[in-house]
Amino acid sequence: MTRPRNRWRHLLGELRRLAGTMTADAEERAMREEMRFHLDMHAAKLRDQGMSDDESRRRAALAFGGSQWVDAARDEYRSRPLEESLRDARFVVRSLGRAPAFTGTVLLTLAIGIGAAAAIFTVVNDVVVRPLPYGHPEQLASVSHDLTKVSLHDAGIAPAMYLTYRRSARMLREITLYRTGSVDASDADGRGDSQLLASASVSGNFMSLFEVPAARGRALSVADDQRGAPLVVVISDALWRTRFGADPNVIGKKLLADGELGEIVGVMPASFRVPTARTQLWLPLRLDTAAAWLGGFNSRAYARLANNVSTAAVQRDLSSVLPRTAEAYPLIAPGLTTKVILEQANAVPTVKWLRDDLVADVAPTLWIVAAAAGLVLLVMGANVANLMLVRAESRQRELAVRAALGASRGRLILHFLTESLILAVPAWGLAFGVAALAVRMLVHSSPIEIPRLAEVRVDWVTVLFIIVTSVLVAVACAFAPAARWFRGGVFAGLRESGRAATAGRGRVRTRSVLVTVQMALALVALVASGLLLKSFERLRAVKPGFDPDGVATLWVVAPEKRYPRQVDYVRFLTELANRVRALPGVTAGGISTSLPLHWLNHNKDPLFVEGTATSKAIPPLQIYSAADAGYFRAMRIPLVAGKLFDPAETQRWNEVVVSQATAKDMFGDSTGATVIGKRFQNLPNGPMYTVVGVVGGVRDTSLMMPPVRAVYEPAVVTGDTIEGSLGHTIAVVARTRGDVAAAERAIRGVVHDLDPTVPTFEARSMAEVVRASTARLAFVLVILGAAAGVTLLLGIVGLYGVIAFVVSLRTRELGLRIALGATPRAVAAMVSRGGLALSAAGALGGTVVAAIVSRFLRAFLFEVTPMDPVTLAVAILVLTASALAASWIPARRAARLDPARALRVD
Amino acid sequence: MPANESSGEMIQGMLDMLILKALSLAPMHGWGITERIHQWSDEALAVNQGSLYPALYRLKRQGFIASDWRTTENNRRARYYSLTTAGRRQLAAEQRGWERLSRGIELVLRMQQ
């Protein structure tokens, strides 16, 4: 019917019709003339039959009917495709209304699938893709260093390097240095509660580098950053609103920051989220460029790059000027030359685009979640296509009749398209609701920390995504029945309803393909969630080196202005630990500067075993922290050799406890027996420490990583001359027999009784800390598990549909077989085989796809390979078992067929 | 619609087919088509004008028929419709389709007995 010539003629007709609208009046006159002619002829005929003149006219006019059909004729004359579609649409809406179950299922499926995909798309788009809200964000980058020889990645930047780059690098427009930390802030008069604020000490050009002006007052300037300049601070929008109640006169107010009086000169806008979204206070770094040594990798840097340079080119540029650091700043730390650090540790500059750097941690998680959403969307799309097919099947005679009565092929395709588009439109609204809800949930209670999450908004991009996706899904879904329809021929519907015994192969094929795809995707989701589940189980089986159950933790900050001398400070801590240990139900308690699996206070320093200390070679780095004996007891970190610390009053400052890993790697004895009494330095000409005890290894950085080398220094009262090994931020830990939360409250009470000005924060049970460290894996596991559940369920439903359909098509054939002596068992087996064949094809395809995509999961896998055979086998088993279950119901129905009745079925 | 009372509504596609069939012999005006179908069907089928003219305009738009103004034997101006090549093909296709359909309907009816 669609031969080219005909199409050409049709086109000509359309053109003529288009021209016709311009001469509508002429056409209208012609039409009226034609009608008048008709009327006259009818009247003449009646007159011939002997009727009177008047009577015949009256009868003819009566027969002609009212004027409404003239309007219909005019409509037909002028009708345009749009109007045709509208007529089709009215028809479709009516017929969809008559099938509420179908309509509801499709709408819900589309809404959930598209809504979930839109939510994830919105998050990924806003977090990973959308430009940062700073001036010329495409030029912004972070500058850090990998110390490759000592396996230290992303180690930051030493001030000496920063100064060198600032002076010599050619591809940097500007570079700025910063350090994150916390500041104990209180009102200028010293009254009121002090508050621990997340702070950033920054170079004077920090804010101008981002090209962000202050929302109120002014940003920090280079003048503020001079040595000896009076302290000025800039506060965040959030701090301004909470602490200062959005006071418009906040500029010029004073603040005690770590005991130094500073003037608030500006408020940054809420969109200014560097270095972190949590930063509440920016203060000038006031770097002493003339200091004897400018080492330490505890600083970080951002840079604005020259136009159109790649990060690789900038890295080369920085690498070429890095050696000059050794010339300008020969000493990087006491007793350690810059040259040694650069050469021995093999410092390599790394430059990352700021956007990538911000989301580097979370991007893999988000992409996996996005992939899961895409998978669900695909499977849901296949399901809707399948439902549309079923619907087309049930209406095949109606459609065949329409085709036979002259509805063109295009018209039928248009009909399918209209139907799926009409379903898609209300799905937009529902999907938007689902997306808005999901984004809201994610933003407000994300189980994992996602940078830029506060920037995530459901906006027109989301709407656009929903519309584009749903139209694509609609077109794809319309294509399925239309393609099926035309491959079978327009009149196949009529033919197939005849009494042929093997009818319907063509009808089954499209749906079989869809179901196979669904099964394959379900297998992929099953394998992915299986791999993660196995990783998660392995991870939970890992012994972290301590016993987290029943341990309460709490952080305290002892402000320097109240405890300027180390002695007073340690006395405070000792008293605190003693009182905590005396709490009812507490069996052990202590203090530490760091907690396992926690981000705070992990200092890394080298360790020179006695006799090996030269400034020529850098040994591998260790974690250094400080603790008392009670900490090890509370955490149940076992003592392997030697002894734990004495009470602070009698403990010698230069005695340390080391971890088993240190004993093994640095002293060559994992039992620790021979390590006791050994001595070492942490700098080539630093003080000498003696090992008094060896404790079991602790997974400090991640449950996935083996225990790291650690050195524990003691808390001592007499050590006020020692370079502070105890920071002013300390964790209190207590093991309790009772309720952990109650113990936390009790510890807070103890701190408050001891000194009400000391702030406490981050009260968490150790079990929570452990859980938080696996939160990301758990999150991905839950998402992928849900995706696997949904895809498997939809796959099974699809499979059930196809098998049941096949049984209904083959009723006569099956009846014949039973009549000829086939056992019900054999018939059931035959039907089930069909289901198994589909799931086997799906499993095969799914295995191939899983082999390709499971590599992307590698970052989340622990002690499991991406192609773990057991996981794959279990996934295939689950899929096959589900397929069997899905085929069982129709198979049983087939086996119980009454042959006499089956043979009579049309 | 009085003219239609005794003969039942005609399905649109069927009407299209009958119009094409009527025009397959010779070009004809709307009134003539009504009369021709009426006579052929032993007066069983009466074409309602309300369906006829919309159908004619539709068929013309689809390129199956063409129209021009001629003078009748009684010397009146009337719009004559004639079958195009595409219309001839369409008629053949519809006839085949109709035969299948009627066979199908026949089957259905027989089964119900």
HADDOCK unambig.tbl for C-alpha pairs under 7 A between the chains (distance, minus, plus):
assign (segid A and resid 6 and name CA) (segid B and resid 86 and name CA) 6.33 0.50 0.50
assign (segid A and resid 9 and name CA) (segid B and resid 63 and name CA) 6.01 0.50 0.50
assign (segid A and resid 10 and name CA) (segid B and resid 62 and name CA) 5.69 0.50 0.50
assign (segid A and resid 10 and name CA) (segid B and resid 63 and name CA) 5.67 0.50 0.50
assign (segid A and resid 13 and name CA) (segid B and resid 61 and name CA) 5.38 0.50 0.50
assign (segid A and resid 13 and name CA) (segid B and resid 62 and name CA) 6.68 0.50 0.50
assign (segid A and resid 13 and name CA) (segid B and resid 63 and name CA) 6.15 0.50 0.50
assign (segid A and resid 14 and name CA) (segid B and resid 61 and name CA) 6.94 0.50 0.50
assign (segid A and resid 34 and name CA) (segid B and resid 78 and name CA) 6.41 0.50 0.50
assign (segid A and resid 34 and name CA) (segid B and resid 79 and name CA) 6.44 0.50 0.50
assign (segid A and resid 37 and name CA) (segid B and resid 78 and name CA) 6.72 0.50 0.50
assign (segid A and resid 38 and name CA) (segid B and resid 30 and name CA) 6.96 0.50 0.50
assign (segid A and resid 38 and name CA) (segid B and resid 31 and name CA) 5.33 0.50 0.50
assign (segid A and resid 41 and name CA) (segid B and resid 31 and name CA) 6.98 0.50 0.50
assign (segid A and resid 63 and name CA) (segid B and resid 1 and name CA) 6.93 0.50 0.50
assign (segid A and resid 63 and name CA) (segid B and resid 2 and name CA) 5.87 0.50 0.50
assign (segid A and resid 63 and name CA) (segid B and resid 3 and name CA) 5.57 0.50 0.50
assign (segid A and resid 64 and name CA) (segid B and resid 49 and name CA) 6.39 0.50 0.50
assign (segid A and resid 65 and name CA) (segid B and resid 1 and name CA) 6.27 0.50 0.50
assign (segid A and resid 69 and name CA) (segid B and resid 50 and name CA) 4.88 0.50 0.50
assign (segid A and resid 72 and name CA) (segid B and resid 54 and name CA) 6.48 0.50 0.50
assign (segid A and resid 73 and name CA) (segid B and resid 53 and name CA) 5.82 0.50 0.50
assign (segid A and resid 73 and name CA) (segid B and resid 54 and name CA) 4.10 0.50 0.50
assign (segid A and resid 76 and name CA) (segid B and resid 54 and name CA) 5.46 0.50 0.50
assign (segid A and resid 76 and name CA) (segid B and resid 57 and name CA) 6.27 0.50 0.50
assign (segid A and resid 76 and name CA) (segid B and resid 58 and name CA) 5.99 0.50 0.50
assign (segid A and resid 77 and name CA) (segid B and resid 57 and name CA) 5.33 0.50 0.50
assign (segid A and resid 77 and name CA) (segid B and resid 58 and name CA) 6.65 0.50 0.50
assign (segid A and resid 404 and name CA) (segid B and resid 94 and name CA) 6.34 0.50 0.50
assign (segid A and resid 404 and name CA) (segid B and resid 97 and name CA) 5.01 0.50 0.50
assign (segid A and resid 404 and name CA) (segid B and resid 98 and name CA) 6.51 0.50 0.50
assign (segid A and resid 405 and name CA) (segid B and resid 13 and name CA) 3.87 0.50 0.50
assign (segid A and resid 405 and name CA) (segid B and resid 14 and name CA) 6.01 0.50 0.50
assign (segid A and resid 405 and name CA) (segid B and resid 94 and name CA) 6.75 0.50 0.50
assign (segid A and resid 406 and name CA) (segid B and resid 13 and name CA) 5.42 0.50 0.50
assign (segid A and resid 406 and name CA) (segid B and resid 94 and name CA) 6.78 0.50 0.50
